[in-house]
Amino acid sequence: MTKNHTFQSDKVHFRKDVVVRKGPPKRLSGPEIADQLDNLVLNETGDGYIGFEEEHNWTHICGIWELPYAKALILMHNINIMHQERNFAESVVSSCLDLPDKTKDNIKA
């Protein structure tokens, strides 16, 4: 973001009643994000993490971090195509074979 971008001073369309003075946050690497997630502590009520919106913006830990290669991913929030293909193939096979618990061919579809 440029230092004099029009959105920074736009109090109506960008951030309501706020003029943005600081730049974007630092882009974290996989190991840096993993360290932050490892150090999260639940608050007393158990519905969030201590330091939310002050030190971090984590609301939950995504299941992709359980994969052994998660720290090495360049785009951390993109789902691996291998898992997408597997899920799609399971849906097609389950629909074709009419497996009652696995089919996606139901009233919600």
Buried (B, 14 or more C-beta within 10 A) or exposed (E): EEEEEEEBEBEEEBEEEEEBEEEEEEEEEBEEBBEBBEEBEEEEEEEBBEBEEEEBEBEEEEEBBEEEEBBEBEEBEEEBEEEEEEEEEEBEEBBEEEEEEEBEEEEEE
